[in-house]
Amino acid sequence: MLTCKELVANSSDFLDRQLSLRLRLSIRAHLAMCRKCRRFIRQMRLSQAVLRQLPEGQSAELDALAAELARRRRDMR
């Protein structure tokens, strides 16, 4: 049985459909039994969808925004 740590390590390739059939089936079996990993994969899919919606060529602005949000989050702790 696949562990949660192994699922996370293979999650990007799983979502990009770049895994062998055997590993995909192992991940699907794990997801059928693990609520936390199902939530993680849903969040990853949502993140991918959001990133696909972003316009091209604004990476410097987005990097600055991400850095500012990270700074604010650290300050809140």
Backbone as CSV, one residue per row, in Angstrom:
resi,resn,N_x,N_y,N_z,CA_x,CA_y,CA_z,C_x,C_y,C_z
1,MET,0.852,-1.183,0.000,0.000,0.000,0.000,0.899,1.248,0.000
2,LEU,0.513,2.191,-0.771,1.224,3.457,-0.894,1.030,4.286,0.376
3,THR,2.065,4.959,0.835,1.931,5.835,2.008,1.525,7.239,1.549
4,CYS,1.077,8.038,2.485,0.712,9.428,2.170,1.921,10.187,1.640
5,LYS,3.079,9.955,2.230,4.302,10.624,1.798,4.646,10.254,0.350
6,GLU,4.473,8.997,-0.010,4.734,8.559,-1.387,3.728,9.173,-2.358
7,LEU,2.476,9.275,-1.920,1.461,9.898,-2.767,1.820,11.352,-3.043
8,VAL,2.195,12.081,-2.014,2.564,13.488,-2.185,3.756,13.611,-3.129
9,ALA,4.734,12.726,-2.980,5.923,12.777,-3.829,5.589,12.542,-5.300
10,ASN,4.530,11.785,-5.563,4.144,11.458,-6.943,2.935,12.250,-7.435
11,SER,2.445,13.181,-6.636,1.195,13.860,-6.949,1.252,14.676,-8.251
12,SER,2.326,15.389,-8.488,2.417,16.198,-9.711,2.409,15.315,-10.954
13,ASP,3.194,14.239,-10.917,3.211,13.322,-12.062,1.860,12.634,-12.223
14,PHE,1.189,12.342,-11.115,-0.141,11.741,-11.178,-1.117,12.688,-11.877
15,LEU,-1.112,13.940,-11.462,-2.031,14.913,-12.048,-1.698,15.207,-13.515
16,ASP,-0.425,15.088,-13.874,-0.007,15.311,-15.259,-0.092,14.040,-16.096
17,ARG,-0.604,12.968,-15.493,-0.761,11.668,-16.164,0.557,11.153,-16.732
18,GLN,1.592,11.205,-15.922,2.918,10.767,-16.354,3.423,9.575,-15.564
19,LEU,2.526,8.822,-14.945,2.920,7.666,-14.147,2.549,6.367,-14.850
20,SER,3.205,5.307,-14.442,2.871,3.984,-14.975,1.477,3.589,-14.499
21,LEU,0.895,2.647,-15.181,-0.437,2.171,-14.810,-0.427,1.621,-13.391
22,ARG,0.601,0.883,-13.048,0.694,0.291,-11.707,0.696,1.364,-10.623
23,LEU,1.487,2.400,-10.804,1.556,3.461,-9.795,0.253,4.262,-9.754
24,ARG,-0.347,4.513,-10.913,-1.647,5.212,-10.923,-2.695,4.427,-10.153
25,LEU,-2.718,3.105,-10.340,-3.680,2.273,-9.619,-3.405,2.285,-8.119
26,SER,-2.129,2.296,-7.741,-1.777,2.368,-6.315,-2.256,3.682,-5.706
27,ILE,-2.082,4.757,-6.445,-2.525,6.064,-5.952,-4.040,6.098,-5.840
28,ARG,-4.735,5.573,-6.846,-6.207,5.558,-6.788,-6.706,4.721,-5.610
29,ALA,-6.058,3.592,-5.337,-6.449,2.761,-4.194,-6.228,3.529,-2.892
30,HIS,-5.111,4.229,-2.788,-4.832,5.022,-1.585,-5.875,6.127,-1.427
31,LEU,-6.186,6.810,-2.530,-7.168,7.898,-2.463,-8.556,7.395,-2.054
32,ALA,-8.866,6.171,-2.426,-10.167,5.604,-2.057,-10.293,5.444,-0.540
33,MET,-9.152,5.325,0.150,-9.188,5.086,1.596,-8.715,6.258,2.445
34,CYS,-8.105,7.273,1.833,-7.486,8.343,2.624,-8.132,9.701,2.302
35,ARG,-8.921,10.173,3.222,-9.632,11.437,3.049,-8.669,12.621,2.943
36,LYS,-7.601,12.612,3.718,-6.654,13.729,3.703,-5.941,13.831,2.353
37,CYS,-5.587,12.704,1.788,-4.923,12.736,0.479,-5.895,13.123,-0.625
38,ARG,-7.159,12.725,-0.499,-8.167,13.173,-1.481,-8.275,14.688,-1.444
39,ARG,-8.283,15.250,-0.247,-8.346,16.704,-0.101,-7.096,17.360,-0.707
40,PHE,-5.936,16.759,-0.454,-4.690,17.285,-1.003,-4.728,17.294,-2.533
41,ILE,-5.175,16.207,-3.140,-5.242,16.127,-4.605,-6.255,17.128,-5.149
42,ARG,-7.389,17.299,-4.461,-8.369,18.323,-4.892,-7.738,19.704,-4.879
43,GLN,-6.980,20.006,-3.828,-6.316,21.307,-3.726,-5.267,21.478,-4.826
44,MET,-4.545,20.425,-5.121,-3.553,20.481,-6.205,-4.240,20.735,-7.553
45,ARG,-5.355,20.059,-7.788,-6.089,20.266,-9.045,-6.601,21.699,-9.147
46,LEU,-7.099,22.220,-8.039,-7.575,23.600,-8.015,-6.429,24.565,-8.289
47,SER,-5.285,24.320,-7.679,-4.112,25.178,-7.909,-3.696,25.150,-9.371
48,GLN,-3.690,23.975,-9.977,-3.340,23.871,-11.391,-4.332,24.652,-12.247
49,ALA,-5.615,24.546,-11.933,-6.635,25.250,-12.706,-6.454,26.759,-12.599
50,VAL,-6.152,27.237,-11.399,-5.939,28.671,-11.200,-4.717,29.129,-11.986
51,LEU,-3.642,28.366,-11.917,-2.417,28.739,-12.634,-2.628,28.773,-14.147
52,ARG,-3.446,27.875,-14.649,-3.733,27.875,-16.091,-4.501,29.123,-16.514
53,GLN,-5.249,29.706,-15.608,-6.068,30.878,-15.904,-5.258,32.176,-15.907
54,LEU,-4.072,32.142,-15.299,-3.277,33.360,-15.198,-2.737,33.770,-16.563
55,PRO,-2.720,35.060,-16.826,-2.155,35.530,-18.097,-0.644,35.336,-18.134
56,GLU,-0.119,35.141,-19.316,1.325,34.955,-19.505,2.050,36.298,-19.362
57,GLY,3.311,36.249,-18.972,4.142,37.441,-18.968,4.047,38.324,-17.739
58,GLN,3.380,37.887,-16.721,3.273,38.707,-15.519,3.966,38.053,-14.336
59,SER,4.959,37.218,-14.602,5.579,36.452,-13.531,6.289,37.350,-12.509
60,ALA,6.906,38.436,-12.926,7.594,39.317,-11.972,6.588,39.936,-11.003
61,GLU,5.460,40.376,-11.529,4.423,40.947,-10.670,3.854,39.887,-9.729
62,LEU,3.642,38.686,-10.250,3.097,37.618,-9.421,4.093,37.171,-8.358
63,ASP,5.384,37.145,-8.704,6.400,36.799,-7.720,6.430,37.829,-6.594
64,ALA,6.312,39.099,-6.937,6.298,40.154,-5.923,5.062,40.025,-5.036
65,LEU,3.917,39.734,-5.641,2.685,39.550,-4.878,2.805,38.351,-3.948
66,ALA,3.353,37.239,-4.438,3.526,36.044,-3.607,4.460,36.323,-2.441
67,ALA,5.531,37.055,-2.682,6.466,37.397,-1.616,5.790,38.277,-0.564
68,GLU,4.998,39.228,-1.011,4.285,40.105,-0.070,3.281,39.320,0.760
69,LEU,2.539,38.417,0.137,1.575,37.599,0.878,2.283,36.698,1.886
70,ALA,3.417,36.129,1.500,4.185,35.286,2.422,4.691,36.107,3.602
71,ARG,5.154,37.331,3.337,5.634,38.202,4.412,4.506,38.522,5.381
72,ARG,3.336,38.850,4.842,2.192,39.173,5.708,1.776,37.975,6.547
73,ARG,1.832,36.813,5.949,1.457,35.608,6.698,2.434,35.366,7.847
74,ARG,3.718,35.543,7.578,4.714,35.387,8.647,4.479,36.414,9.752
75,ASP,4.138,37.647,9.383,3.910,38.700,10.367,2.696,38.409,11.239
76,MET,1.712,37.699,10.701,0.493,37.387,11.450,0.740,36.353,12.540
77,ARG,1.779,35.548,12.389,2.063,34.497,13.375,2.629,35.086,14.575
